[in-house]
Amino acid sequence: MLLYMSNANREGRSMSLHSVSVAGVVVREDGRVLVIKRADNGAWEAPGGVLELDEHPEDGACREVLEETGIKVETERLTGVYKNMKRGVVALVFRCRPVGGEEHTSSESAEVRWFTREEVESYMVEAYAVRVLDALGAGKPHVRVHDGRNLLIPNS
């Protein structure tokens, strides 16, 4: 659930407001990645959603994965920060490992599957595939911007 606040500062000028979301890229020992087919738009994505006000980002990612897939996870590391420039949503994405649970769909997920890297590249739009591909790599977290489908600065 999004919380709406006034966007006027003391001088009456409008300030930017953003929403913060979290996602978990869950990687099995065989390298396959947990993905959902969203119930609202049919897009394949890593499970995730809006971070609650009183929630730590890592806890939010674990909660969202469990709610949408039935899989219990532990976070390993932050792999990227992604901003949807059209919607003002900033997403924190964590690489996770599965620690229990059983796969199931939810009101937010029409399907739950374990994709190979090649399936990620084939079935997911660029803006969401890159989150998974970044998590499969090593190194420092990436910072990227997109328009909801495509990266705006591909080499950031």
C-alpha positions in Angstrom: 0.0 0.0 0.0 1.4 3.4 -0.9 1.2 6.3 1.6 0.5 9.7 0.2 1.8 12.8 1.8 1.7 16.5 1.0 4.5 17.4 -1.5 4.6 21.1 -0.5 7.5 22.3 1.6 7.3 25.3 4.0 7.7 27.8 1.2 4.8 26.2 -0.7 7.0 24.8 -3.4 6.3 21.3 -4.7 8.9 18.6 -3.8 9.4 15.2 -5.5 8.0 12.2 -3.9 9.2 8.6 -4.5 8.0 5.2 -3.6 10.5 2.6 -2.4 10.1 -1.0 -3.4 12.1 -4.1 -2.7 12.7 -7.3 -4.7 14.4 -10.6 -4.1 16.4 -12.4 -6.8 16.3 -15.9 -5.4 19.1 -18.1 -6.8 19.0 -21.9 -6.3 22.2 -24.0 -6.1 21.7 -25.0 -9.8 21.7 -21.4 -10.8 18.0 -21.1 -11.6 16.2 -18.0 -10.5 12.7 -17.7 -8.9 10.4 -15.5 -10.9 6.7 -14.7 -11.0 4.2 -13.9 -13.7 2.4 -10.9 -12.4 -1.4 -11.4 -12.0 -2.1 -7.8 -13.0 -0.2 -7.4 -16.2 1.3 -10.9 -17.1 4.9 -9.7 -16.9 7.6 -11.9 -15.7 9.6 -10.4 -12.8 11.5 -11.2 -9.7 9.1 -11.2 -6.7 8.9 -7.8 -4.9 6.7 -4.9 -3.9 6.4 -1.8 -1.8 8.6 -1.5 1.3 6.5 -0.9 4.5 7.2 2.2 6.5 8.4 0.3 9.6 10.4 -2.3 7.7 14.1 -2.9 7.0 14.7 -3.3 3.3 16.2 -6.8 3.7 13.1 -7.9 5.7 10.8 -6.4 3.1 12.4 -8.4 0.3 12.1 -11.6 2.3 8.4 -10.8 3.1 7.5 -10.1 -0.5 9.2 -13.2 -1.8 7.3 -15.4 0.7 4.0 -13.7 0.1 4.2 -14.0 -3.7 5.8 -17.4 -4.0 5.7 -19.4 -0.8 9.5 -19.6 -0.7 11.3 -18.6 2.5 14.6 -16.8 1.8 17.6 -15.1 3.4 19.2 -12.1 1.8 22.8 -12.3 0.7 23.6 -8.8 -0.6 22.2 -5.7 -2.2 22.8 -6.1 -6.0 21.2 -2.9 -7.3 19.2 0.2 -7.1 16.8 0.8 -10.0 14.6 3.9 -10.6 11.6 3.9 -12.8 11.8 7.5 -14.1 8.1 7.5 -15.3 6.6 6.3 -12.0 9.1 7.7 -9.4 9.6 4.2 -7.9 13.1 3.4 -6.5 13.7 -0.4 -6.2 16.3 -2.0 -3.9 17.1 -5.5 -5.2 18.7 -8.2 -3.1 20.3 -11.5 -4.1 18.7 -14.2 -1.9 19.0 -17.9 -1.3 16.0 -20.2 -0.6 15.8 -21.7 2.9 12.4 -23.4 2.9 8.8 -23.2 1.9 6.8 -24.6 -1.0 6.1 -22.8 -4.2 2.6 -21.4 -4.7 0.9 -18.6 -6.4 -0.9 -15.7 -4.7 -3.3 -12.9 -5.6 -0.2 -11.1 -7.1 1.4 -14.0 -8.9 -0.4 -16.0 -11.6 2.6 -18.4 -12.0 5.8 -19.2 -10.1 8.8 -20.7 -11.9 12.5 -21.2 -11.8 14.1 -19.6 -14.9 17.5 -20.2 -16.4 19.6 -17.2 -17.4 18.5 -17.7 -21.0 14.8 -17.7 -20.0 15.3 -14.5 -18.1 16.8 -12.9 -21.2 14.0 -14.2 -23.4 10.9 -13.7 -21.3 11.5 -10.6 -19.2 11.6 -7.0 -20.4 15.0 -5.3 -20.2 14.2 -3.1 -17.2 13.4 -6.2 -15.1 15.8 -8.8 -16.6 18.7 -6.5 -15.8 17.9 -6.8 -12.1 18.2 -10.6 -12.3 21.3 -10.5 -14.4 23.0 -8.0 -12.1 22.2 -10.3 -9.1 23.7 -13.2 -10.9 27.0 -11.3 -11.3 29.6 -10.4 -8.7 30.8 -7.1 -7.6 29.4 -3.9 -6.2 25.7 -3.0 -6.5 24.5 -1.4 -9.8 22.6 1.9 -10.1 20.3 2.1 -13.1 17.4 4.0 -14.4 14.6 2.9 -16.8 11.3 3.9 -18.2 9.4 0.8 -17.1 10.5 -1.3 -20.1 14.0 -0.2 -21.2 17.1 1.0 -19.6 17.7 4.7 -20.1 21.5 4.6 -19.4 22.5 1.1 -20.3 26.1 1.3 -19.3 25.6 2.7 -15.8 
